[in-house]
Amino acid sequence: MTSEWQGVLDPDVLNGDLVDHAARLADAAKAGRWGTVLDLVEHGTWSAVNQWRITGRSWFTPLHQAAWLGAPVGVAERLLLAGAWRSLRTAEGGRPLDIARQRGHHHLLEALAVRDLGAADQRRVTAWDSHLADLIAERTRPLAPVRFRPVPTELLVVERMESLWVPYPGMYGGFSLSVHRGRLVVESWSRVAGGSGQAHVITESGSVMVEEGFA
């Protein structure tokens, strides 16, 4: 199953309906209106469960707000069932588990439990993050600048994702990320530019292009 990273922080380059949906979701989650939150997440026209307020600074998703407010366990479980990521961090680096623990909401700790990366894995994903950010910047250099939240590759490892799709405005395509044999594999392309595809393998030491000309 492919998950999606909607990292754009500039509402002007996004579909207005998406921006409005994200704002309604953020308002409902901040107010603890869980019925509205679950309706927007479970019955919306696009997957919003891991979306933060696009114009916001905290990067709180519904699961972070549930942890902050001490929502019923059933709410957290339904968000998780809808695909919420336990390992996604806020702008200050807090995961839902960290927030619930800090706020004293012990009833949520079991549901929000997430594994911590060991020192070696943490060094690896930190290096991946840096090399991936450089690669995205290089591949999108011809496009108009866009404020974009860097992709935390920790997600792929901790959540054991098959792949993570990262669309990019103006590219008419984006980046597909996956992990194979301890390496980050990145395929990128534009649907309107024939032969634009490139595949890179990212390790701790850097990024190497291994294929081009597809898509």
C-alpha positions as CSV (number, residue, x, y, z in Angstrom):
1,M,0.0,0.0,0.0
2,T,1.3,3.4,-1.0
3,S,1.1,6.3,1.5
4,E,1.3,9.9,0.5
5,W,3.4,12.8,1.8
6,Q,1.5,16.1,1.2
7,G,4.4,18.4,2.2
8,V,3.5,21.7,0.5
9,L,3.3,24.6,2.9
10,D,2.2,27.2,0.4
11,P,-1.6,27.2,0.0
12,D,-1.4,29.3,-3.1
13,V,-0.1,26.4,-5.2
14,L,-2.6,23.9,-3.9
15,N,-6.2,23.1,-4.8
16,G,-8.5,25.3,-2.8
17,D,-10.7,22.4,-1.8
18,L,-7.7,20.6,-0.3
19,V,-6.6,23.7,1.7
20,D,-10.2,24.2,3.0
21,H,-10.6,20.5,3.9
22,A,-7.3,20.6,5.8
23,A,-8.4,23.8,7.7
24,R,-11.7,22.3,8.7
25,L,-10.0,19.2,9.9
26,A,-7.5,21.1,11.9
27,D,-10.2,23.3,13.5
28,A,-12.2,20.3,14.5
29,A,-9.2,18.4,15.9
30,K,-8.1,21.4,17.9
31,A,-11.5,21.8,19.4
32,G,-11.8,18.1,20.1
33,R,-14.9,17.6,17.9
34,W,-14.0,14.0,17.2
35,G,-17.2,13.1,15.3
36,T,-16.4,15.8,12.7
37,V,-12.7,14.7,12.6
38,L,-13.5,11.1,12.0
39,D,-16.1,12.0,9.4
40,L,-13.6,14.2,7.5
41,V,-10.9,11.5,7.8
42,E,-13.0,8.4,7.0
43,H,-15.4,9.8,4.4
44,G,-13.5,12.6,2.8
45,T,-12.6,12.7,-0.9
46,W,-8.9,12.4,-0.2
47,S,-6.8,10.9,2.6
48,A,-6.4,13.5,5.3
49,V,-5.5,11.6,8.4
50,N,-1.9,12.7,8.4
51,Q,-2.6,16.3,7.3
52,W,-1.6,19.3,9.4
53,R,-3.0,22.8,8.9
54,I,-1.2,23.9,5.7
55,T,-0.8,27.5,6.9
56,G,0.1,26.4,10.5
57,R,3.4,26.2,12.2
58,S,2.9,23.4,14.7
59,W,2.3,20.6,12.1
60,F,-0.2,18.9,14.5
61,T,-2.2,16.2,12.7
62,P,-5.5,14.8,14.2
63,L,-3.5,12.1,16.0
64,H,-1.3,14.8,17.6
65,Q,-4.3,16.7,18.7
66,A,-5.9,13.5,20.1
67,A,-2.8,13.0,22.2
68,W,-2.7,16.6,23.3
69,L,-6.4,16.7,24.4
70,G,-6.5,13.2,25.8
71,A,-9.1,11.9,23.4
72,P,-10.9,8.6,24.1
73,V,-8.8,5.5,23.1
74,G,-11.5,4.7,20.5
75,V,-10.8,7.9,18.7
76,A,-7.1,7.2,18.5
77,E,-7.7,3.7,17.4
78,R,-10.0,4.8,14.5
79,L,-7.4,7.4,13.4
80,L,-4.8,4.7,13.4
81,L,-7.1,2.3,11.5
82,A,-7.5,5.1,8.9
83,G,-3.8,5.2,8.5
84,A,-2.4,7.7,11.0
85,W,1.3,7.5,11.5
86,R,2.5,7.0,15.1
87,S,6.0,8.2,14.2
88,L,5.1,11.5,12.5
89,R,6.6,14.4,14.4
90,T,5.4,17.9,15.0
91,A,7.5,21.0,14.1
92,E,9.0,20.7,17.6
93,G,9.8,17.0,17.1
94,G,7.1,15.4,19.2
95,R,5.3,12.2,18.2
96,P,1.8,11.5,19.5
97,L,3.2,9.1,22.1
98,D,5.5,11.8,23.4
99,I,2.7,14.4,23.6
100,A,0.4,12.0,25.4
101,R,3.1,11.1,27.9
102,Q,4.0,14.8,28.5
103,R,0.3,15.7,29.0
104,G,-0.3,12.8,31.4
105,H,-2.8,11.0,29.2
106,H,-1.7,7.5,30.2
107,H,-4.8,5.9,28.8
108,L,-3.4,6.6,25.3
109,L,0.1,5.3,25.7
110,E,-0.6,1.7,24.7
111,A,-2.4,2.7,21.5
112,L,0.2,5.2,20.5
113,A,3.2,3.1,21.3
114,V,5.9,3.3,18.6
115,R,9.4,1.9,18.5
116,D,12.4,4.1,18.9
117,L,15.2,3.8,16.3
118,G,18.6,2.7,17.5
119,A,21.6,4.9,17.2
120,A,22.7,3.3,13.9
121,D,19.3,3.6,12.3
122,Q,18.9,7.2,13.5
123,R,22.2,8.1,11.9
124,R,21.1,6.4,8.7
125,V,17.7,8.2,8.4
126,T,19.3,11.5,9.3
127,A,21.7,11.1,6.4
128,W,18.9,10.0,4.1
129,D,16.9,13.1,5.0
130,S,19.7,15.4,4.0
131,H,20.6,13.6,0.8
132,L,16.9,13.3,-0.2
133,A,16.3,17.0,0.4
134,D,19.3,17.8,-1.8
135,L,17.9,15.5,-4.5
136,I,14.5,17.0,-4.5
137,A,16.0,20.5,-4.6
138,E,18.1,19.5,-7.6
139,R,15.2,17.8,-9.5
140,T,12.8,20.7,-9.0
141,R,15.3,23.5,-9.6
142,P,13.7,24.5,-12.9
143,L,10.3,24.9,-11.2
144,A,9.0,27.9,-9.4
145,P,10.1,27.9,-5.7
146,V,7.6,26.2,-3.3
147,R,7.7,26.1,0.5
148,F,7.9,22.4,1.2
149,R,8.2,20.4,4.4
150,P,11.2,18.0,4.1
151,V,10.2,14.3,4.0
152,P,11.2,12.5,7.2
153,T,12.5,9.1,6.0
154,E,12.1,7.8,9.5
155,L,8.4,7.2,8.5
156,L,9.3,4.6,6.0
157,V,11.4,2.6,8.4
158,V,9.3,2.8,11.6
159,E,5.9,2.5,9.8
160,R,7.4,-0.3,7.5
161,M,5.9,1.4,4.4
162,E,6.0,-0.3,1.1
163,S,6.4,3.1,-0.5
164,L,5.7,6.7,0.0
165,W,4.5,9.0,-2.8
166,V,5.6,12.6,-2.7
167,P,3.8,14.8,-5.3
168,Y,5.4,18.1,-6.1
169,P,3.6,21.2,-7.5
170,G,4.4,22.1,-11.1
171,M,6.2,18.8,-11.7
172,Y,3.1,16.9,-12.8
173,G,4.6,14.0,-11.0
174,G,6.8,13.6,-8.0
175,F,9.0,11.2,-6.1
176,S,8.3,7.6,-5.1
177,L,10.3,6.4,-2.0
178,S,10.9,2.9,-0.8
179,V,13.5,1.0,1.3
180,H,15.4,-2.0,-0.1
181,R,18.2,-3.8,1.7
182,G,18.9,-0.9,3.9
183,R,19.0,1.7,1.2
184,L,16.5,4.4,0.2
185,V,15.4,4.1,-3.4
186,V,13.9,7.2,-5.0
187,E,12.2,7.2,-8.4
188,S,11.1,10.5,-9.8
189,W,9.4,11.6,-13.0
190,S,7.1,14.1,-14.7
191,R,4.0,12.8,-16.5
192,V,4.2,15.5,-19.2
193,A,7.9,15.0,-20.0
194,G,8.6,11.8,-21.8
195,G,11.7,10.0,-20.6
196,S,12.0,12.2,-17.5
197,G,12.3,9.3,-15.1
198,Q,15.3,8.9,-12.9
199,A,16.1,6.4,-10.2
200,H,18.5,7.1,-7.4
201,V,19.8,5.0,-4.5
202,I,20.6,6.9,-1.3
203,T,22.9,5.6,1.4
204,E,24.5,7.3,4.3
205,S,27.3,8.5,2.1
206,G,25.3,10.1,-0.7
207,S,23.0,9.7,-3.7
208,V,23.8,7.8,-6.9
209,M,21.6,7.8,-10.0
210,V,21.2,4.2,-11.2
211,E,18.7,4.6,-14.1
212,E,17.2,7.3,-16.2
213,G,15.0,7.8,-19.3
214,F,11.9,5.8,-18.1
215,A,8.4,7.2,-17.6
